[in-house]
Amino acid sequence: MSALTITDWVLGLFLGLMTLLFIFRIVLTWYPQVDLNRLPFNLAAWPTEPFLVPLRKLVPPIGGVDITPVIWVGIFSLIRELLLGQQGLLRMAAHL
């Protein structure tokens, strides 16, 4: 197994997991009474919060709705497609 294949696998796993966690955070915004400091909700809150805090300073809530998790889903999906998609940079580099 080459280093590029391992990087491809690890990066794909990380980006997929983060996208899933941010989608879970989006669903959790529908339930404001949920305590993000309690299990199992903190399993999604702790890894995603460091990404959300700086973006919240740039993008304020729109109509009282925090859209930063939606933005991060888009960012992680774009990065995953650019690097690991069918025409992604890492896929193309692996075939050289």
Buried (B, 14 or more C-beta within 10 A) or exposed (E): EEEBEEBBEEBBEEBBEBBEBBBBBBEBBEEEEEEBEEEEBEEBBEBBEEBBEEBBEEBEEEEEEBBBBBBBBEBBBEBBEEBBBEEBEBBEEEEE
